[in-house]
Amino acid sequence: MLRLLTIAGSDSGGGAGIQADLKTFQALGAYGMSVVTAVTAQNTNEVGGVWPLPPDAVRRQIDLVLEDLGVDAIKIGMLFTSSIIETVAAALESGPPVPVVLDPVMRAKGGHPLLEPSAEAALRERLLPLAHVVTPNLAEAEALTGLVLDREEKRVEAGHQLNAMGARWALVKGGHGAGPVLRDYLVGPVERTYAMERIDTPHTHGTGCTLSSAIAVGLARGQSVPDAVALAEDFVAGAIRHAPGLGHGHGPLNHQWGMTPWR
């Protein structure tokens, strides 16, 4: 069985973070393991607090998982502080050479910061060079590159700039843009565009976590990056279409939509 590790924050509402990652791994047939970097108090309406773990606790989780269970791919999400970023980067540098998918989580859907401003430089300098794939949304890509992504061609330019910073592949996601069709741009050794009709729903909490986790599963299977992204895009679209409608705000996806009916 494929072994997937998520290094990310906990979402008490279950829609994003390590909860979404583990659900995605399970739905796609992989065994999921988790390293908790921070605990959040949140629901579909708000993030009520963030409490990062000590870096030593993060490193100990990583080391014990790797030395006993092993891993075939790693997904990285919310890290919150520069010290946790440094800790994770050091662990990756000394760990096995497996694909790493980096979702550079900076803000919650409602706007609450999930990365300290002082940690952005560490994210660029320490983790981007270790990423096989980086998956920023438009706001994250702007923050990482300094570009204003108000045109489609600028999004491809941002992808090339992320490549120059060290990420082998960059998937610049267009879901936060306007229009009835959203486009994600994959930039790397080859370029691909993934288009889908926008689904009119508030239940999109955790889409970025789910997408990056599904890409990691594809890479663990030995798929090419373009094929892994295509699988992930299809999985996320189905999970949004079959969302259970929970909560009064930005509700979660249905990660088991292809397995069993939500009950």
N, C-alpha and C positions, 0 to 999 in steps of 0.2 A: 504494500500500500504506500502511496506517495505521502511524504511527510512535509507539511507546510507549517511554517512558524510565522506568527504575526507579532510584531513589536510595536505596541500602540497603547492608547489610552482606553479606559473602560467607560462605556456609555450605560448609565443606569437605566435608561429607557430602552436599551436593547437594539436600537436601530442602526447605530454606527459603531465605530471603534472596534475593539477586539470581538465584541458580540457579533457584529455584522461579518467580520472576517471569518470567525469560526463557523458561522452558519453557511457562508459561501463555500468554505473548504469542504464541509460535510455534504452540501448539496451537489458538489462536483466530484465527489468520490474520493476525497483526500482525508488524511488524518490531520487534524489541526492541533497546534500547540500555541501557547501564548506567553508573551512577556509583557506584563503590565508596566507602563511607564508613568501613568497618572490615573487617578480616580476622579471622575466627574460626577456631579449631581445634576441630572438633566432629565427633561421629558420632551414632548413634541413642541412645547411652547418656548422653552428657555433652557439656558445653561446656568445653573444656580451656583456653581462653584467648581474650581479645579484645584486638585491637590497632587503635585508631582511626588513621585517616590524618590528616595535617596538614590543617587547613581550607583552606589554599591549594591543595592537591592536589585536594580535593573541588570547589572553585570552578572550577579550571581544567578539570576533566572536564566540568562542566556547560556552561561557556561554549563549549568547542570543539564539543560535540555540538549545541548550539542554533544556533550561527552557521553551521554547515555542513549538518547533516542535518535540522534542524527536528524538531518534535514535535507530536503531536496530543493527547496526554494524558500525565500524569505520575503515577507511583505512588511514594510515599515510605514507606520502612520504617525499619529500625534506623539511628539517627543517633548514639547513645551519649553524646555530649558536648554541652554548651551551646554551645561555640564552633562545632561543626559545624552545630547547629540554626540559629544566627545566620547562618552562611554560606549555608546552603540557603535560608533565608527571604529574605535579601537577593537571591539569584539569582532566586528566583521573582518577587519584586517588580519586578525589572527585565526579566524575561523575557516571553514571549508569554502572552496571556490564555487559557490552555488549562485544562481540568478537572484538578484535583489531588485524588488520593485518598490520604489519610493513614492509614496503619496505625500507631498509636502503640505501637510495639514497646517493651516495658519489661522483660520477662523471657522466658527460654527456657522451653519446656515443662517442663523438669526443674527450673526455679527459678533458674537462673543469671541475674544481672542483665545486661540489654542496654541499659540507659539509666542513666547516673549519676543518683543522687537529686537532685543539684544542678541537673540539666538539666530536671526536670519543669516548673518554672516557665517556662522558655524555650519548652518545647513548647506549653504552654497559651497563652502570651502572643504568641508569634511565629508559630507554625505553624497553630494552630487557626483563626485568622481568615483564613488563606489556603486552607483546605481546602474543596473543593466537597463532599466526603464524608469523614467520619472513621469508622473501623471498629474501635472498641475491643472487646476481650473484657470479661467482667465485672470482672476484677481491674483492668484498665486504666481502665475507666469509673469504678470506685470511686476509683482514685487521682486521676483527673482532676477528678472532681466532689466528692469527699469524702462521697458518699452510700454507704449500705450497701444493696446491691442484693439483698436477701433475698426480695423479692416482685416479681412480674411488673410491677405498676404502678410500682414504683420504677425499673425499667429504662427505662420510657417517660419518667419524670421526669428521669432522667439524660440521655436524648436531648435533651429540651428545654433542659436546662442547658448541654449542649454547643453547641446552637444559639445560646444566649445568649452563649456565649464566642466565637462567630464562625463556627463551622462551619455551612454552609448546610444540610447533611444529616448526621445521625448514625445509624449502624447499630450498635446495641448488641447484641453477639452473645451467645447463651445457651449455647454449646457447653460451657462450663466449669461449667454448673449441673447439677442432678440431674434424674433422671426419664427415662422412655423416649422422650419427645418434647422436642426442643430447639426453642426459638423465638428468632429474631432480630427485633429491633424497629427499623424504619426510621422516623425522626422528622425532619420537615422541613416544607415547605409542605403536604404531606399525610403521613398515617401509614399504614404497612403492617406486617403481621406475616408472617413466613416461617417455616413449621413443617416439620420433617422428623423421621422416626423416627431415634433414635440408633442408629448402626451400632456393633456391639460389636467393636471392633478397637483394638489399640494403634498402628496405623499411621496416625497423624493429624498427623505432623510437617509443618509448613508450610501448614496449612489457612488460617491467617490471611493469610499472604503471598499464597497462591494466590487467595483470595477477593477481596482488594483489587485484585490485578492484573487479575483477570477483570472486575471492575467498571470499572476504568479502560479496558479494551478496549471495553466496551459504551458508555461515555461518548464515547470517540473515534469510535465509529460513529454517534453522534448520538442514541443511545437516551436515554429519560428515565431518571432515577435509579432509580425503582421497577422499570423493565424491565431495566436493567443489573444490578441486584441479583438479580433473578429468574434471569437467565442465569447469573450467577456462582454462585448457590446450587446450581443444577442441575449446573454443571460440577464444583464441589467434591464434591458428593455422589457423582457418578460416579467421580471420581478416588480417593475413599476406598474405594468398593466394589471397585474394580479395583486396589487397592494391591498392589504386587509382593511384599510380605512381606520386604523386605530388612532386615538388621540384627537386633540382639538387644534393642532397646529401642523407642523411638517411631520407627517406620519412616516412610519417605516415601510420598507419594501417587503415583499413576500419571497424570501430566499428559497423556500421549498416549493415554489410554483410548479416546477417540473417533476416533483417527486410525488407528493400526496396533497389532497385538498386541504386548505387551511381550515381548521375546525375551531 
